[in-house]
Amino acid sequence: MAIEKLLLAAMAASTAVSAAAQISAGKQQKSAYDYNAQIDERNATAKEIQAEVFKRNADLQTQKFQKDFRRLNDATSQAFRANGFVATGGTPLLVAMENAQNADEEIAIRQYNASVGEQQITESAVNDRLSANLNRMYGKAAEKSAIVGAGKTLLSGASSMYSMGG
C-alpha cells in the first residue's frame, strides 16, 4: 500500500510538472510571436517613413526639373532673340510650345511614378501590420492551446490515479 501511495504521488507530481511545462511552452511561444509582431510593427513604421521620404524626394526632383526647364526655356528664347527671331510667333513659338508640352508630360509621368512608388511602399507597410496582427493571434492561440493541453494532462493524470485506486 505504501508503494501505491508512492506511485500515486509520483504520478501526481509528474502530471503537475507536465502541465506546468505545457503552460510554460505556451507562454514562450506567445512571447516569440509577440516579439515577431513587434518587429513587423517596427518594419511597418519604417516603411511609412520611407514612403513619406520617397514622396518628398520625388516632389523635390519634380521641382528641380521645373526649375531646370525654366532655365532651358529662357535660354532657348534668349538664343532666338539673339539671332533676330521674335519669340512670340513662328518657329520660336512652336519650339516653346513643344518644350512646354514635353515638360508637362514629363512632370505628369514623374508624379504618377512617385504616386505608384509611394503606394507600393505604403502597401508593404500595411502587409507588415497585418503580419503583426497575425503573429499576435498565433501567440494567443498558442497560449490557449497550452492551457487546454495542461488541463487535459491534469485530467488524464487524475483519471489514471483514480483508476489505480487513489
N, C-alpha and C positions, 0 to 999 in steps of 0.2 A: 504494500500500500504506500509506503514511503517513496518507492521508485515511481509509482504512478503520479504522486504529487510532484515529484521532481520533474517528471516528464511533462506534466501539465504546466508547471512553472516555466520550464524551458520553452515549451510551445507558446505560451503567452508572451514571454519575452521576445521570442523570435518573431511572432506576429506583430508585436508593437514596434520592433526595430524595422521590420519590413515596411510597415505602414508609414513610419516616420521617414524612411528612406524615399518612399514614393512621393511624399509631400515635399521633401527637400529637393528631389529631382525636378518636380513640377515648378517649384519656386526658381530653381536655377534656369530652367527652360524659359520661364516668363522673363527673368532678368536678361537673358540673352536676346529674346525677341524685343524687349523694351530698349535695349542698347541699339539693336539694329534700327528700330523705329527712330531713335534719336539721331542716328547717322543719316537716315533718309530725310528727316526734318531739316538737318543742317545742310544737306545737299540741296534740298528744295529752296531754302533761303538763299544759298549761294547762287543758285540758278536764277532766282528772281532778281538778284542784284546784277547778275551777268546780263540778263535781258534788258534791264534798265540802262546799263553801261553801253550795251550794243546799240540800243536806240539812240542814246545821246551821241555816241560816236558817229553813227550814220547821219544824224542831223547835222553834226559839225562838218562832216565830209560834204554834205549837200550844200551847206553854206559856203564852204571853201570853193566848191565847184562854181557856185553862182558868182562869187567874187572874181574867180579866175575868168569866167565867161564875160563878165562886165569889162574886165581889163582887155580881153581879146576883142570884144566888140568895139570898145573905144579905140583900140589900136587900129583895127580894120577901118573904122570910119575916118580916123586921122590919116591913114595911108591913102584912102580915096581922095580926101580933101587935098592932101599934099600933091597929088597927081592931077588936080584940077577937076575932079568929079564932084558933082553935087550929091550929097549923101541922102537926099530926100526923094530921089527918083531914079529910074533906070536900074542898071546893074548893081550899084551900091545898095539900093533899097532892097532888091531881090536877095542879095547876099546877106544883108542884115536880117531879113525876114526868115530866110532858110536857117541861118545860125540860131536865131531865137527859137524856131520850131525844134531844131535838133536839141537845143539846151532844155527846152520844156520836156521833150521826150526822155532825155537823159535823167532829168530830175524825177519824173514820174517813175521811171524804172528803178532808180535808187530808193525812192520812197517805198515802192512795192517790195523790193528785196529786203529793205530794212524791216518792214512790217512782217514779212514772212519769217525772217530770221528771229525777230523778237518773239513771234508766236510759237515757233519751234522750241525755243529755249523755255518759254513760259509753260508750254505743254509738258516738257520734260520735268519741270518743277512740279506740276500737277501730278504726274506719274509718281514722282518721289513721295509726295504727300499721301497718295493712295497706298503706296507700298508701306509707308509708316503706319497708316491705319490698319492695314492687313497684318503687319507684324504685331501690333498691339492686340488684335483679335486672336492671332495664333497664341500669343502669350497667355491671354485669359483662358483660352481653350485648354492649353497645356496645364495650367494651374488647376482648372476644374477637373480635368481628366485625372490628374494626380490625386486629388481629394477623393474622387469617386473610386479610383483604384485602391487607395488606402482604406476606404470604407469597405470595399469588397474583401480586402485582405483581412481586416478585423473581423468581418462576419464569417469568413471562411475559417479563420483561426478559432473563433468562438464555437462554430459548428463542429469542428474537429475535436475541440476539447470536450464539448458536450457529449459527442458520440463515444469518447474514451471514458466517459463516466465522471466528468468533472462537474 
